[in-house]
Amino acid sequence: MTTTSYLVIGASHRTCSGAVRDRLSTEEAEVAGMLDRLRAAGVGQALWLSTCDRVEVQAVHERPNEAALAIAEVMADRAGLPTADLAPQLYTRTGIDAVRHLFAVACSLDSQIVGEPHILGQLKAAHRDAAGAGLTGPELEAELQAAYAAAKRVRSETPIAEGATSLAAAAIQVARDLHGDIKRCGALLVGLGDMGALVLEGLREAGLPRLTVAAPVDRRAEAAARRLDGHFAPWTDLEAAMTGADILVTAAGLGRYILTAPMMEAVLKRRRRRPVFVVDAAIPADVDPAVAGMDGAFVYDLGDLERVALKGRVGREAATQAAWTIVDEAVAAFARDRAERAAVPAVAALRSHFEAERRRLLAGHADLDAASATRLLVNRLLHAPSEALRGLAADGSGEGLAERAAAERLMFRLFGLDRIGLDRLSGTAVEETERDKDERREPGREVR
């Protein structure tokens, strides 16, 4: 019988640089083309998830190792890199590990900022794209629905989302303390990390009128500017864009400082030392630590904002641990459900075989009474397994004896037999079981 396995392969903030993720990333209009390429590579159930933190493919395939190689080639082609160069920067998980990864992603436990609210919506959008392309099937659908249910439990049963939203609220508070009325401010988002977008969305809701977006890949910055109802600044004009920003939020995480001390000094001079509120929302940091010592630059990283929000580390870790407990429970329940479903064809085949034997017996022995017919039917049904057990016993080798013991244990588990029944099978028991005795005492039962 053919079986399928769950699979995920991708690149995230944990495995590769922001520059590589930028090369892999896709905008909404490009997703359909990537799904077509996955289909052409022989992957029949898959979704393409592209966010600021990750680009990954969730898939189901009969041969997951082969599928992983095919997906890696598609991703390498997208990035314009040799597969051998990209492969070390990818993570691959199969089976229950892939399921756990998807559940963690849906629950925002694998994000740079645990509890950030964007990822679940992004996953659902990727799901819709895959369904529209005809790349979802019963296995992938079941996995995704179970992941959504786990995410709902995490959101409703733990305070994990409060940490991310409180950081955004703290940024708004600091901005007001520094600049007064936010409605007179302009902001620049540098990079497209999820926490940066969350801070800017909060500022927008608080009345921020002007927003500009810049990112290493201009097309991505343009798309983000449209989503945030802001303006776009080319990456080559970054320093000029900084000059007009009262609030500067960095969220690129390229592994090097984007905002250096000399650059900030030049910006402050052009601003005539008017203060700039700098939020470094990137991991690793985008802002040179020396910038914090400059007159007119007020630099806050995520730890600083957390202290403003009065959210303790212990509380956040407790919420995270509670969320992981929910994820593990959901993964275990999903695995049990899939195992039970996998047994259905075997049970149906066994039932069909028994029914066929019953019909053949009745057709050939219509004159038998019930006792004789049932005795003959039992003998027929037990013939094949009995011969198999005798064959294993006659083998005499250690492997044969081990297989026989395993087969006997499985048989007793499947049919709910007890140990005395096993002894009877071996011809060593003479006592009646308690069940036998109860049945013999049952009123009206004939004792033979």
KENU-306146 format. One line per field, with one value per residue (C-alpha): z, y, x. Coordinates in nm, 3 decimals, padded with zeros to 5 digits. Last residue first. Example, Ala and Ser with C-alpha at 12.3 -4.5 7.8 and 13.67 -1.06 7.14 Angstrom:
<pts>
c3 <- [00.714  00.780];
c2 <- [-00.106  -00.450];
c1 <- [01.367  01.230];
</pts>
This chain:
<pts>
c3 <- [02.649  02.881  02.739  02.847  03.008  03.301  03.258  03.483  03.186  03.053  03.388  03.410  03.064  03.147  03.464  03.256  03.286  03.395  03.176  03.035  02.858  02.506  02.343  02.221  02.572  02.708  02.473  02.590  02.946  02.854  02.732  02.384  02.259  01.893  01.766  02.078  02.084  01.717  01.757  02.042  01.842  01.536  01.745  01.899  01.556  01.413  01.700  01.651  01.279  01.339  01.595  01.350  01.400  01.078  01.185  01.424  01.149  00.918  01.191  01.244  00.870  00.848  01.135  00.978  00.649  00.802  01.064  00.836  00.692  01.032  01.168  00.869  00.920  01.286  01.191  00.937  01.168  01.453  01.229  01.053  00.717  00.412  00.217  00.205  -00.117  -00.142  00.233  00.246  -00.045  00.112  00.446  00.277  00.085  00.405  00.582  00.293  00.277  00.651  00.623  00.330  00.519  00.825  00.609  00.435  00.773  00.935  00.776  00.928  01.273  01.210  01.079  01.390  01.623  01.449  01.468  01.839  01.900  01.700  01.889  02.227  02.119  01.998  02.320  02.526  02.300  02.377  02.751  02.712  02.522  02.785  03.060  02.860  02.820  03.190  03.286  03.048  03.216  03.025  03.166  02.823  02.862  02.950  02.638  02.432  02.556  02.478  02.127  02.054  02.132  01.995  02.065  01.828  01.882  02.039  01.949  02.203  02.064  01.720  01.858  01.894  01.510  01.410  01.208  01.490  01.426  01.467  01.359  01.536  01.590  01.668  01.617  01.740  01.568  01.735  01.539  01.532  01.239  01.031  00.780  01.066  01.212  00.881  00.843  01.196  01.131  00.825  01.011  01.302  01.082  01.010  00.798  01.037  00.919  00.953  00.706  00.972  00.772  01.034  01.099  01.220  01.191  01.343  01.268  00.911  00.647  00.671  00.661  00.304  00.195  00.353  00.185  -00.168  -00.317  -00.151  -00.355  -00.147  -00.165  -00.021  00.212  00.212  00.418  00.150  -00.126  00.060  00.110  -00.266  -00.342  -00.080  -00.229  -00.577  -00.438  -00.294  -00.020  00.147  00.177  00.293  00.352  00.587  00.641  00.844  01.175  01.352  01.623  01.378  01.154  01.450  01.530  01.168  01.177  01.487  01.337  01.009  01.197  01.395  01.073  00.909  00.590  00.579  00.655  00.757  00.751  00.953  00.928  01.224  01.273  01.356  01.615  01.845  02.108  01.946  02.221  02.463  02.174  02.002  02.332  02.380  02.022  02.060  02.383  02.203  01.939  02.211  02.384  02.062  02.042  02.408  02.423  02.156  02.394  02.656  02.643  02.606  02.329  02.101  02.157  02.104  01.777  01.660  01.732  01.531  01.242  01.248  01.244  00.941  00.769  00.829  00.714  00.398  00.320  00.349  00.167  -00.131  -00.211  -00.525  -00.744  -00.815  -00.624  -00.332  -00.330  -00.337  -00.060  00.156  00.098  00.216  00.522  00.602  00.569  00.799  01.057  01.022  01.091  01.461  01.625  01.920  01.929  01.762  01.524  01.428  01.502  01.782  01.577  01.627  01.253  01.238  01.537  01.380  01.054  01.236  01.432  01.107  00.949  01.253  01.230  00.884  00.716  00.792  00.567  00.653  00.384  00.406  00.322  00.005  -00.140  -00.266  -00.397  -00.567  -00.764  -00.702  -00.891  -00.589  -00.784  -00.942  -00.597  -00.477  -00.766  -00.713  -00.342  -00.427  -00.646  -00.380  -00.111  -00.336  -00.374  00.002  00.058  -00.163  -00.140  -00.115  00.095  00.091  00.286  00.093  00.270  00.248  00.589  00.817  00.589  00.453  00.158  00.201  -00.112  -00.072  -00.179  -00.287  -00.629  -00.627  -00.955  -01.050  -01.292  -00.997  -00.803  -01.104  -01.132  -00.762  -00.822  -01.108  -00.897  -00.622  -00.840  -00.818  -00.439  -00.408  -00.384  -00.161  -00.257  -00.339  -00.031  00.182  00.057  00.150  00.487  00.576  00.625  00.873  01.168  00.977  00.753  00.452  00.344  00.313  00.471  00.421  00.523  00.415  00.191  00.192  -00.096  00.000];
c2 <- [-02.844  -02.587  -02.417  -02.054  -01.982  -01.796  -01.689  -01.911  -02.058  -01.709  -01.597  -01.901  -01.844  -01.475  -01.576  -01.789  -02.168  -02.355  -02.623  -02.437  -02.576  -02.656  -02.369  -02.210  -02.269  -02.071  -01.784  -01.791  -01.782  -01.463  -01.285  -01.226  -00.887  -00.989  -00.733  -00.743  -01.121  -01.131  -00.864  -01.052  -01.374  -01.207  -01.057  -01.396  -01.559  -01.291  -01.337  -01.713  -01.672  -01.426  -01.655  -01.940  -02.242  -02.179  -02.434  -02.178  -01.917  -02.167  -02.275  -01.910  -01.860  -02.183  -02.068  -01.722  -01.882  -02.148  -01.932  -01.800  -02.144  -02.310  -02.038  -02.082  -02.458  -02.414  -02.149  -02.380  -02.681  -02.491  -02.312  -02.629  -02.721  -02.776  -02.466  -02.592  -02.459  -02.123  -02.073  -02.136  -01.905  -01.626  -01.653  -01.657  -01.340  -01.172  -01.254  -01.114  -00.796  -00.742  -00.789  -00.544  -00.288  -00.323  -00.279  00.024  00.184  00.146  00.466  00.659  00.543  00.641  00.983  01.045  00.936  01.164  01.457  01.400  01.388  01.706  01.884  01.786  01.900  02.233  02.288  02.223  02.461  02.734  02.679  02.705  03.032  03.176  03.083  03.232  03.559  03.577  03.508  03.773  04.038  04.267  04.618  04.770  05.006  04.706  04.527  04.833  04.828  04.458  04.516  04.779  05.147  05.424  05.793  05.988  06.367  06.379  06.057  05.784  05.542  05.558  05.386  05.062  05.039  04.977  04.679  04.426  04.052  04.024  04.345  04.574  04.856  05.141  05.485  05.799  06.091  06.425  06.750  06.788  07.028  06.759  06.769  06.731  06.445  06.256  06.297  06.171  05.879  05.775  05.808  05.597  05.321  05.243  04.929  04.738  04.387  04.051  04.144  04.171  04.414  04.552  04.913  05.163  05.534  05.788  06.157  06.060  06.323  06.271  05.895  05.911  06.092  05.819  05.543  05.684  05.376  05.156  05.326  05.500  05.394  05.582  05.465  05.294  05.005  04.745  04.976  05.050  04.675  04.615  04.897  04.769  04.421  04.556  04.758  04.462  04.595  04.760  05.109  05.209  05.561  05.656  05.983  06.052  05.869  05.876  05.611  05.346  05.428  05.402  05.057  04.946  05.080  04.878  04.559  04.613  04.641  04.328  04.136  04.219  04.424  04.637  05.008  05.159  05.537  05.755  06.109  06.300  06.570  06.324  06.167  06.464  06.489  06.404  06.233  06.120  06.042  05.826  05.650  05.562  05.442  05.217  05.077  04.993  04.801  04.608  04.542  04.388  04.143  04.037  04.010  03.743  03.475  03.531  03.162  02.974  03.172  03.243  02.902  02.724  02.908  02.824  02.455  02.463  02.632  02.362  02.087  02.251  02.269  01.903  01.780  01.991  01.860  01.498  01.547  01.726  02.076  02.174  02.266  02.615  02.779  02.546  02.646  03.018  02.974  02.791  03.065  03.319  03.103  03.094  03.471  03.519  03.291  03.470  03.823  03.814  03.817  03.576  03.498  03.777  03.621  03.373  02.999  03.007  03.207  02.942  02.872  02.834  02.598  02.385  02.370  02.264  01.996  01.851  01.849  01.668  01.417  01.310  01.508  01.808  01.997  02.318  02.522  02.718  02.418  02.363  02.711  02.669  02.313  02.418  02.679  03.026  03.246  03.257  03.117  02.854  02.755  02.728  02.503  02.288  02.260  02.151  01.866  01.752  01.762  01.566  01.286  01.268  01.285  00.989  00.951  01.328  01.592  01.949  02.267  02.486  02.756  03.118  03.270  03.572  03.843  03.604  03.362  03.039  02.822  02.546  02.184  01.871  01.729  01.774  01.633  01.913  02.051  02.089  02.279  02.503  02.578  02.669  02.912  03.074  03.113  03.279  03.560  03.797  03.780  03.885  03.626  03.582  03.366  03.648  03.841  03.531  03.511  03.874  03.831  03.576  03.206  02.937  03.091  03.385  03.128  02.909  02.623  02.258  02.101  01.745  01.529  01.168  00.961  00.591  00.344  00.000];
c1 <- [-02.208  -02.358  -02.668  -02.703  -03.043  -02.895  -02.530  -02.314  -02.124  -02.056  -01.922  -01.694  -01.553  -01.493  -01.313  -01.083  -01.108  -00.803  -00.644  -00.348  -00.039  -00.160  00.032  -00.290  -00.424  -00.131  -00.215  -00.576  -00.449  -00.265  -00.578  -00.720  -00.842  -00.842  -00.594  -00.376  -00.362  -00.273  -00.006  00.159  00.145  00.297  00.577  00.655  00.651  00.879  01.124  01.121  01.189  01.474  01.633  01.616  01.386  01.193  00.931  00.776  00.753  00.586  00.346  00.249  00.186  -00.016  -00.235  -00.280  -00.399  -00.628  -00.798  -01.070  -01.143  -01.158  -01.386  -01.619  -01.636  -01.729  -01.988  -02.148  -02.151  -02.312  -02.564  -02.686  -02.537  -02.765  -02.651  -02.295  -02.139  -02.314  -02.309  -01.935  -01.863  -02.072  -01.892  -01.551  -01.641  -01.760  -01.434  -01.229  -01.438  -01.398  -01.024  -01.005  -01.210  -00.987  -00.677  -00.828  -00.920  -00.578  -00.442  -00.731  -00.630  -00.270  -00.379  -00.589  -00.311  -00.060  -00.301  -00.358  00.018  00.071  -00.208  -00.066  00.281  00.141  -00.054  00.259  00.453  00.199  00.235  00.612  00.576  00.344  00.590  00.877  00.689  00.607  00.967  01.095  00.886  00.652  00.664  00.589  00.885  01.102  00.980  01.060  01.418  01.451  01.315  01.579  01.543  01.765  01.707  01.930  01.947  02.292  02.471  02.539  02.277  02.441  02.754  02.555  02.544  02.181  02.056  02.062  02.045  01.749  01.581  01.335  01.586  01.348  01.506  01.329  01.499  01.548  01.602  01.977  01.982  01.807  02.093  02.340  02.138  02.145  02.522  02.580  02.347  02.547  02.879  02.744  02.610  02.245  02.252  02.475  02.546  02.371  02.099  01.830  01.614  01.376  01.476  01.217  01.302  01.063  01.115  01.205  01.291  01.666  01.630  01.497  01.814  02.028  01.830  01.842  02.018  01.757  01.487  01.219  00.854  00.559  00.286  -00.052  00.087  00.009  00.129  00.451  00.504  00.479  00.722  00.967  00.950  01.024  01.314  01.503  01.734  01.433  01.287  00.938  00.806  00.525  00.344  00.029  00.093  -00.246  -00.229  -00.353  -00.056  00.180  00.042  00.083  00.438  00.525  00.376  00.562  00.890  00.806  00.738  01.071  01.047  01.358  01.394  01.057  01.067  00.833  00.693  00.556  00.290  00.011  00.239  00.165  00.434  00.766  00.963  00.692  00.460  00.721  00.796  00.428  00.389  00.692  00.546  00.220  00.418  00.599  00.265  00.129  00.419  00.401  00.023  00.011  00.146  -00.122  -00.224  -00.555  -00.727  -00.432  -00.271  -00.603  -00.666  -00.314  -00.375  -00.698  -00.518  -00.249  -00.514  -00.676  -00.338  -00.252  -00.594  -00.577  -00.228  -00.346  -00.677  -00.524  -00.401  -00.216  -00.514  -00.378  -00.663  -00.597  -00.232  -00.317  -00.572  -00.317  -00.059  -00.318  -00.387  -00.016  00.011  -00.288  -00.127  00.206  00.089  00.004  00.347  00.340  00.711  00.906  01.158  00.888  00.899  00.643  00.394  00.121  00.103  00.481  00.484  00.208  00.403  00.720  00.535  00.399  00.745  00.886  00.597  00.708  00.983  01.200  01.438  01.621  01.792  02.116  02.335  02.121  02.172  02.528  02.482  02.158  02.348  02.203  01.960  01.729  01.433  01.655  01.775  01.415  01.314  01.624  01.550  01.194  01.323  01.569  01.299  01.062  01.316  01.358  00.982  00.892  00.512  00.473  00.303  00.431  00.499  00.740  00.936  01.041  01.097  01.113  00.973  00.714  00.690  00.492  00.462  00.204  00.228  00.041  00.129  00.506  00.637  00.879  00.617  00.382  00.648  00.707  00.336  00.333  00.619  00.429  00.116  00.319  00.454  00.156  00.158  00.521  00.793  01.097  01.392  01.633  01.522  01.571  01.929  01.994  01.825  02.088  02.031  01.932  01.747  01.598  01.436  01.504  01.282  01.191  00.885  00.760  00.468  00.476  00.254  00.184  00.135  00.000];
</pts>
